[in-house]
Amino acid sequence: MEENKLIALSQAVEVIKTAILQGQYEAARDVNRVQLAVYYAIGKYLSNNTRNLAYGAGALRAISEQLRKELPGLRGYSETQLRDTRRFYEAWIMLDGELSVVTDNLESEDSAVATVESCRKHSAVVTAEFQNSDNQIDIYHTITIPNIAEFPVEDFFKIPFTHHSRLISLCKDIDGRYYYIHRTAEEHLSVDALEKLIKQNAYENREKLPNNFVKTISNSSEARKAVMMFKDSYLLNFINVEEIGLRDKQDVDERVVEQNIVHNIKKFIMTFGRDFSFIGNQYHLEVYGVDFFPDLLFFNRELNALVVIELKTDEFKSSYLGQLTTYLRILDDYVKKPHENPSIGIVLCKSANKEFVEYVIQDYQKPMGVATYKTADDMPENLRKALPSIDDLKSILSGDKNFEK
């Protein structure tokens, strides 16, 4: 019996060693994508062969020790890391192209029992295929993306395995994992930064602007995307009254804010979110001889929809939603392409009573939300005084030796 276990472990070591070596070669062409496929394939192999204790207790430790003997200098693939590959596969078993089911969550870290639902449509993303010395395929796997609209395909493959391991261990909610994957890829978070974000419950506490998306967007997945796309407040710290020659805040009207956004459109898009393309400001709309000029018009690839933003420098008023409704109706009737989703409107104002907004916005039939913004001039006085002036900053950046603190 003991001899059989040793033979089984030896075979496991040979299979995984081959996967590692061939995976390193393949990874040279597509480092992270192929590397994740390698870990996934190894994790699947370990899940299928070590959960039933066929290899005996301590199998992962024995496999790891033997791998290090046969591959001197090998980094990774410790007992803990082999366990991580197994958990990686089991956490994302829904990506197994050989299965006809989708798995949302494992019941526990030590259980391979999963909650499943039918999912028959898959699209291949990347394949990891490894052969042993007898030219027989021991590990073969194609990572596929299931028929789930919310799955963050591109972001998933941008994140290194270490990030995935930490995320799996700290976050059990599938939607939460989608959220953190997106944040990590978009913001290039380190492992420590990701862990901090999870421990701060960023997913549960994420800011959502008051909106009517769920009611007005018929496709639930598209509605969810829209909800997650926008925040309820933005810091437009590139807008500074002193820089634009206005000393009195009362002189700052919508056109002033609009022009500063246009002049800093890249910064605005980076602040507002990803996948936005700027179409224009004061975009001309005309219907039945009546002209309209929405402040800012964008197209968002993720939402596949036009996004119109109406700027207001005062507190939210319900009349702003009526104005936005008119813009959205004209955009949908005369500007939107047939393959695009209905246009979305955002009122961006200085302040808003969220409860009041949520109360009145539900009666509108076009998808809209209300967000607020702050500029550099809205920063606390003590913080503003601690910052160098514009002229001082220019001196610092230019390397002026005469500049004194």
TIBA-537158 format. One line per 8 residues: number of its first residue (from 1); their letters; for each residue x, y, z of C-alpha. Coordinates in steps of 0.1 Angstrom, whole numbers, plus 5000, padded with zeros to 4 digits. Layout:
N
NUM) a) X/Y/Z; ...
END
This chain:
405
1) meenklia) 5000/5000/5000; 5028/5024/5010; 5046/5015/4977; 5015/5024/4957; 5014/5058/4974; 5050/5065/4966; 5044/5056/4930; 5014/5079/4928
9) lsqavevi) 5033/5107/4944; 5062/5102/4920; 5038/5103/4890; 5023/5135/4904; 5057/5151/4908; 5066/5142/4872; 5033/5156/4858; 5036/5189/4878
17) ktailqgq) 5073/5193/4870; 5065/5190/4833; 5037/5215/4836; 5061/5239/4853; 5089/5236/4828; 5066/5238/4797; 5046/5266/4813; 5077/5287/4818
25) yeaardvn) 5085/5284/4781; 5050/5293/4771; 5048/5322/4795; 5076/5339/4777; 5050/5349/4751; 5021/5358/4773; 5034/5359/4809; 5004/5364/4831
33) rvqlavyy) 4977/5348/4810; 4996/5316/4804; 5010/5315/4840; 4974/5316/4853; 4965/5287/4830; 4995/5267/4844; 4984/5274/4880; 4948/5266/4871
41) aigkylsn) 4958/5233/4855; 4980/5222/4883; 4953/5232/4908; 4928/5211/4889; 4952/5181/4889; 4958/5185/4927; 4921/5190/4934; 4911/5158/4915
49) ntrnlayg) 4939/5137/4930; 4946/5149/4966; 4911/5156/4979; 4903/5119/4981; 4935/5112/5001; 4946/5087/4975; 4981/5101/4979; 4979/5099/5017
57) agalrais) 4983/5127/5043; 5010/5153/5037; 5008/5147/4999; 5013/5184/4990; 5044/5187/5013; 5059/5155/4998; 5052/5167/4962; 5067/5201/4970
65) eqlrkelp) 5099/5186/4985; 5104/5163/4956; 5098/5191/4931; 5126/5212/4947; 5150/5182/4946; 5143/5176/4909; 5143/5213/4899; 5170/5230/4920
73) glrgyset) 5165/5267/4924; 5127/5264/4917; 5109/5294/4932; 5073/5289/4944; 5055/5256/4946; 5059/5252/4983; 5033/5232/5002; 5014/5265/5008
81) qlrdtrrf) 5016/5276/4972; 5005/5242/4959; 4975/5245/4982; 4969/5280/4967; 4968/5265/4932; 4942/5240/4943; 4921/5267/4959; 4925/5289/4928
89) yeawimld) 4910/5261/4907; 4882/5254/4931; 4874/5290/4936; 4871/5295/4898; 4859/5260/4889; 4833/5278/4868; 4861/5285/4843; 4867/5248/4837
97) gelsvvtd) 4859/5243/4800; 4855/5206/4806; 4826/5211/4830; 4790/5218/4820; 4782/5236/4852; 4790/5269/4868; 4802/5271/4904; 4796/5302/4924
105) nlesedsa) 4812/5294/4958; 4828/5264/4975; 4812/5255/5008; 4845/5257/5026; 4882/5259/5018; 4886/5222/5025; 4856/5210/5006; 4853/5205/4969
113) vatvescr) 4815/5204/4971; 4802/5233/4951; 4769/5251/4944; 4763/5247/4907; 4739/5258/4880; 4737/5250/4843; 4759/5269/4819; 4764/5254/4785
121) khsavvta) 4779/5283/4765; 4816/5289/4768; 4842/5308/4748; 4878/5297/4750; 4903/5322/4763; 4936/5304/4769; 4948/5268/4769; 4975/5250/4790
129) efqnsdnq) 4985/5216/4777; 5013/5195/4791; 5028/5162/4781; 5049/5137/4801; 5079/5118/4789; 5058/5092/4772; 5041/5119/4751; 5008/5113/4769
137) idiyhtit) 4988/5143/4780; 4986/5143/4818; 4974/5179/4823; 4952/5196/4797; 4930/5225/4804; 4914/5253/4786; 4904/5283/4808; 4871/5295/4794
145) ipniaefp) 4847/5323/4803; 4812/5311/4812; 4780/5328/4800; 4781/5354/4828; 4779/5390/4816; 4795/5404/4849; 4827/5383/4847; 4857/5407/4843
153) vedffkip) 4874/5388/4815; 4903/5412/4807; 4909/5423/4843; 4910/5386/4855; 4940/5379/4833; 4959/5411/4842; 4961/5402/4879; 4991/5381/4890
161) fthhsrli) 4985/5348/4908; 4996/5362/4942; 4968/5387/4940; 4943/5360/4931; 4955/5339/4960; 4951/5367/4985; 4917/5377/4971; 4904/5341/4973
169) slckdidg) 4915/5338/5009; 4900/5371/5020; 4868/5375/5000; 4842/5347/4996; 4815/5367/4978; 4816/5363/4940; 4804/5398/4932; 4830/5411/4957
177) ryyyihrt) 4857/5393/4939; 4846/5408/4906; 4848/5442/4922; 4883/5438/4937; 4896/5422/4904; 4884/5453/4886; 4899/5477/4911; 4932/5459/4912
185) aeehlsvd) 4936/5459/4874; 4924/5494/4870; 4945/5509/4898; 4975/5486/4896; 4972/5477/4932; 5000/5459/4951; 4991/5428/4971; 4992/5447/5003
193) aleklikq) 4970/5475/4989; 4945/5449/4977; 4945/5433/5012; 4940/5467/5028; 4911/5474/5005; 4894/5442/5013; 4898/5446/5050; 4883/5481/5048
201) nayenrek) 4853/5464/5032; 4856/5486/5001; 4831/5465/4982; 4804/5467/5009; 4810/5504/5015; 4815/5514/4978; 4798/5547/4970; 4768/5546/4947
209) lpnnfvkt) 4752/5577/4933; 4714/5580/4937; 4700/5566/4905; 4671/5548/4888; 4692/5524/4867; 4676/5492/4880; 4641/5505/4871; 4649/5520/4837
217) isnssear) 4675/5496/4823; 4657/5463/4814; 4688/5441/4813; 4698/5435/4849; 4735/5429/4841; 4737/5462/4822; 4719/5480/4851; 4744/5465/4875
225) kavmmfkd) 4773/5477/4853; 4758/5512/4853; 4754/5512/4891; 4791/5502/4896; 4804/5526/4870; 4796/5558/4888; 4804/5572/4922; 4782/5596/4942
233) syllnfin) 4810/5622/4946; 4841/5632/4926; 4871/5654/4934; 4879/5676/4904; 4910/5690/4920; 4924/5702/4887; 4898/5730/4888; 4912/5759/4907
241) veeiglrd) 4896/5794/4909; 4929/5812/4914; 4945/5795/4883; 4916/5807/4861; 4918/5843/4873; 4886/5843/4894; 4889/5854/4930; 4852/5852/4938
249) kqdvderv) 4837/5817/4939; 4804/5832/4930; 4818/5841/4895; 4824/5804/4888; 4794/5793/4867; 4788/5761/4848; 4806/5773/4817; 4838/5780/4837
257) veqnivhn) 4837/5745/4852; 4829/5730/4818; 4858/5748/4801; 4882/5736/4828; 4870/5701/4824; 4875/5703/4786; 4910/5717/4791; 4918/5688/4815
265) ikkfimtf) 4897/5662/4798; 4922/5634/4804; 4923/5641/4841; 4885/5642/4842; 4881/5609/4825; 4907/5593/4848; 4887/5607/4877; 4853/5597/4864
273) grdfsfig) 4862/5561/4854; 4875/5539/4827; 4864/5533/4791; 4850/5569/4786; 4856/5586/4752; 4850/5623/4750; 4826/5633/4722; 4822/5670/4729
281) nqyhlevy) 4810/5699/4750; 4779/5720/4743; 4770/5693/4719; 4743/5706/4695; 4710/5688/4696; 4680/5700/4675; 4644/5687/4673; 4615/5705/4657
289) gvdffpdl) 4635/5737/4653; 4644/5739/4690; 4681/5738/4699; 4697/5722/4730; 4733/5721/4741; 4742/5695/4768; 4773/5704/4787; 4794/5672/4782
297) lffnreln) 4788/5642/4760; 4808/5609/4763; 4806/5574/4750; 4814/5545/4774; 4826/5513/4759; 4818/5492/4789; 4782/5504/4790; 4780/5506/4752
305) alvvielk) 4760/5538/4757; 4762/5576/4753; 4766/5593/4787; 4755/5630/4789; 4767/5650/4819; 4749/5682/4829; 4770/5705/4852; 4755/5726/4879
313) tdefkssy) 4773/5748/4904; 4746/5749/4930; 4725/5724/4949; 4705/5698/4932; 4670/5707/4920; 4644/5683/4906; 4640/5704/4875; 4675/5693/4864
321) lgqlttyl) 4661/5658/4859; 4635/5672/4835; 4662/5689/4815; 4683/5657/4814; 4653/5637/4803; 4649/5660/4773; 4685/5655/4763; 4683/5617/4767
329) rilddyvk) 4651/5615/4746; 4667/5634/4717; 4700/5614/4720; 4682/5581/4718; 4660/5592/4689; 4686/5610/4668; 4721/5602/4679; 4723/5567/4694
337) kphenpsi) 4733/5539/4670; 4710/5509/4666; 4735/5485/4684; 4740/5508/4714; 4722/5507/4747; 4699/5536/4758; 4718/5568/4767; 4725/5575/4804
345) givlcksa) 4724/5609/4821; 4743/5623/4850; 4737/5655/4869; 4770/5667/4884; 4762/5694/4909; 4779/5710/4940; 4756/5694/4965; 4726/5671/4968
353) nkefveyv) 4703/5656/4994; 4707/5620/4985; 4674/5609/5001; 4655/5636/4982; 4672/5626/4949; 4664/5589/4954; 4628/5599/4962; 4621/5620/4931
361) iqdyqkpm) 4643/5602/4905; 4622/5570/4905; 4594/5587/4885; 4616/5594/4855; 4617/5568/4827; 4652/5575/4814; 4683/5561/4832; 4698/5589/4853
369) gvatykta) 4719/5595/4883; 4730/5625/4904; 4766/5629/4916; 4783/5658/4934; 4818/5672/4929; 4844/5693/4948; 4872/5714/4934; 4906/5724/4948
377) ddmpenlr) 4889/5755/4963; 4866/5733/4983; 4895/5717/5003; 4897/5726/5040; 4914/5759/5047; 4942/5744/5068; 4950/5719/5041; 4950/5745/5014
385) kalpsidd) 4974/5767/5034; 4998/5738/5038; 5001/5735/5000; 5026/5756/4981; 5011/5783/4958; 5009/5778/4920; 5040/5800/4915; 5059/5780/4942
393) lksilsgd) 5050/5747/4926; 5063/5760/4892; 5095/5770/4908; 5099/5736/4925; 5093/5717/4893; 5116/5739/4873; 5144/5734/4898; 5147/5771/4908
401) knfek) 5176/5773/4932; 5164/5807/4945; 5131/5791/4958; 5129/5792/4996; 5104/5774/5017
END
